[in-house]
């Protein structure tokens, strides 16, 4: 009988050493990517919160508003993010009602991601249907804020 090391019936050295097959042990995962993403988000919050109120000219204006004269779904987003960064929730909603919603969904997604990385079930992933529903509502909001009659006219930033 010829013994082939690649087809060892006793299992690999790692399996024998750990006392269980490698396929049943949870893989170690790194938190590097979620932490880098959190760092980039934190830097963005600091930048928008500290710089935008003093130097709004450093941030680009909306091409949709500049070229076509219409409010897009993103219009008021930077002002809304700046208001959120400085703790002014009502102003954030007034500038763009969907930025706080997107911040909440993004935080939920990040926590679910970290939970998966550390093999905990803190939160399930944000359901795809919810992202789709928010996207449809956000696009509708972008269209409706250009209708020149109330209550839609008050949706402008």
HELIX and SHEET records of a PDB file:
HELIX    1   1 UNK A    5  UNK A    7  5                                   3    
HELIX    2   2 UNK A   13  UNK A   18  1                                   6    
HELIX    3   3 UNK A   22  UNK A   24  5                                   3    
HELIX    4   4 UNK A   32  UNK A   47  1                                  16    
HELIX    5   5 UNK A   48  UNK A   52  3                                   5    
HELIX    6   6 UNK A   56  UNK A   58  5                                   3    
HELIX    7   7 UNK A   63  UNK A   63  1                                   1    
HELIX    8   8 UNK A   64  UNK A   68  3                                   5    
HELIX    9   9 UNK A   77  UNK A   85  1                                   9    
HELIX   10  10 UNK A   89  UNK A   95  1                                   7    
HELIX   11  11 UNK A   97  UNK A  117  1                                  21    
HELIX   12  12 UNK A  128  UNK A  144  1                                  17    
HELIX   13  13 UNK A  152  UNK A  155  5                                   4    
END                                                                             
